[in-house]
Amino acid sequence: MYLMKLYPNLKLGKLLLLNRRSNPHVIPSGKRKCVWVCKCDCGNTTEVINSNLHCNTRSCGCAKNEASTTHGMRSNSAYSTWAGMMRRCYNPNCSAFSYYGRRGILVCERWHDVKNFISDMGERHEGMTIDRINNELGYSPENCRWATKSEQQNNRRDNHIVTLFGRSLNLTQWERELKVAKRSFHQFARKNKTTHAIAVETYARRKGFFPLSETETTQEKAA
């Protein structure tokens, strides 16, 4: 009850905290979770586990129903993509926030409305995900497309194109070509404080993939 004494009439979203339930919720591991009895703006009374209350539960469930009624887009295949995009860009509790919102990767104002997002992007077909063409910029009609997972992988900001003897492949493709473990080039470059191009060339030399001479060089550029 300390929370109630510290913050009387505490309200989170649509929920007003009334009191703490006398018997806690017990999860399968045996850990006991505090449960709050809350009054929602819609008039319903609901019970919410403490951890959910501090994370993302802000209504008895009526807010989701209102959103569905308001824009009618929840059944659209692109809706979950939009919701995930907004969550990782603006919700500090999202596990991916540090890679997006904290880096300054945000959503253009027009796309804050899901109807505009779906109008610009169209429906998401099976196997497709949203991909930012320039990974240093945010989400906008000019910088986004639907792409397969392999296409998106090739466009990652930490991927590189390495040109070796006239062949230009990204690091994932070089891993397959040289039959080395995933992220071998990243680990080699970090450990030896060198470039990914030198890492690929070193593995190629070890594998006898190319008869490298002292005058032959590699080139590298960010994808």
JOSUL-V671387 format. One record per residue. N is the residue number from 1. RES is the residue in one letter. SS is DSSP state (A for helix, B for strand, O for the rest). PHI is phi in degrees with one decimal (NA if undefined). Layout:
BEGIN
n res ss phi
N RES SS PHI
N RES SS PHI
END
This chain:
BEGIN
n res ss phi
1 M O NA
2 Y A -57.3
3 L A -61.5
4 M A -68.8
5 K A -70.6
6 L A -73.9
7 Y O -128.8
8 P O -64.5
9 N O 59.8
10 L O -65.5
11 K B -127.7
12 L B -120.4
13 G O 65.0
14 K O -92.5
15 L B -99.6
16 L B -102.3
17 L B -74.3
18 L B -96.2
19 N B -166.2
20 R B -91.8
21 R O -65.5
22 S O -65.4
23 N O -102.9
24 P O -72.2
25 H B -86.7
26 V B -106.8
27 I O -84.4
28 P O -52.7
29 S O -74.2
30 G O 99.5
31 K O -72.2
32 R B -96.3
33 K B -116.2
34 C O -67.0
35 V B -123.8
36 W B -105.4
37 V B -92.4
38 C B -127.4
39 K B -107.9
40 C B -88.5
41 D O -58.1
42 C O -75.9
43 G O 108.2
44 N O -76.4
45 T B -106.1
46 T B -139.4
47 E B -115.9
48 V B -130.9
49 I B -65.0
50 N A -51.7
51 S A -63.6
52 N A -70.0
53 L A -64.9
54 H O -88.9
55 C O -101.6
56 N O -144.3
57 T O -82.3
58 R O -127.9
59 S O -159.6
60 C O -78.1
61 G O 123.2
62 C A -68.5
63 A A -63.0
64 K A -65.6
65 N A -65.2
66 E A -64.9
67 A A -62.6
68 S A -65.8
69 T A -71.0
70 T A -67.0
71 H A -108.5
72 G O 59.1
73 M O -107.7
74 R O -62.5
75 S O -84.2
76 N O -72.0
77 S O -61.7
78 A O -87.7
79 Y A -63.6
80 S A -63.5
81 T A -64.9
82 W A -62.3
83 A A -62.7
84 G A -65.3
85 M A -61.7
86 M A -66.0
87 R A -65.2
88 R A -73.8
89 C A -91.3
90 Y A -128.2
91 N O -103.7
92 P O -60.4
93 N O -80.9
94 C O -73.3
95 S O -63.1
96 A O -95.4
97 F A -58.7
98 S A -64.5
99 Y A -90.4
100 Y O -126.1
101 G A -55.0
102 R A -68.1
103 R A -84.0
104 G O 89.6
105 I O -82.6
106 L O -123.3
107 V B -104.2
108 C O -59.7
109 E A -56.9
110 R A -59.8
111 W A -83.7
112 H A -67.3
113 D O -96.2
114 V A -59.6
115 K A -64.3
116 N A -68.1
117 F A -60.5
118 I A -69.0
119 S A -64.0
120 D A -79.5
121 M A -94.2
122 G O 76.9
123 E O -72.9
124 R O -89.3
125 H O -82.9
126 E O -56.7
127 G O 86.0
128 M B -105.8
129 T B -133.7
130 I B -77.4
131 D B -131.9
132 R B -87.3
133 I O -63.3
134 N O -106.7
135 N O -72.1
136 E O -92.1
137 L O -109.2
138 G O -85.3
139 Y B -89.8
140 S O -159.1
141 P O -58.4
142 E O -75.2
143 N O -114.3
144 C B -127.4
145 R B -154.1
146 W B -86.7
147 A B -145.0
148 T B -74.3
149 K A -62.9
150 S A -68.1
151 E A -64.9
152 Q A -68.8
153 Q A -60.2
154 N A -69.3
155 N O -104.3
156 R O -62.1
157 R O -69.4
158 D O -98.6
159 N O -90.3
160 H B -136.2
161 I B -100.4
162 V B -115.7
163 T B -102.3
164 L B -131.5
165 F O 52.6
166 G O 81.7
167 R B -108.9
168 S B -109.3
169 L B -132.7
170 N B -82.1
171 L A -62.9
172 T A -62.6
173 Q A -68.3
174 W A -67.0
175 E A -60.1
176 R A -67.8
177 E A -63.5
178 L A -93.8
179 K O 57.3
180 V O -117.9
181 A O -67.1
182 K O -59.7
183 R O 65.4
184 S A -60.4
185 F A -69.4
186 H A -61.2
187 Q A -66.0
188 F A -63.9
189 A A -64.2
190 R A -68.5
191 K A -66.0
192 N A -99.0
193 K O 52.5
194 T O -134.2
195 T O -90.3
196 H A -67.4
197 A A -63.5
198 I A -65.5
199 A A -61.8
200 V A -62.3
201 E A -62.8
202 T A -63.3
203 Y A -66.2
204 A A -63.2
205 R A -65.4
206 R A -62.2
207 K A -81.2
208 G O 69.0
209 F O -70.4
210 F O -129.4
211 P O -81.4
212 L O -68.2
213 S O -109.6
214 E O -67.8
215 T O -92.6
216 E O -84.4
217 T O -127.8
218 T B -119.6
219 Q B -129.5
220 E B -141.3
221 K B -144.9
222 A B -72.0
223 A O -69.6
END
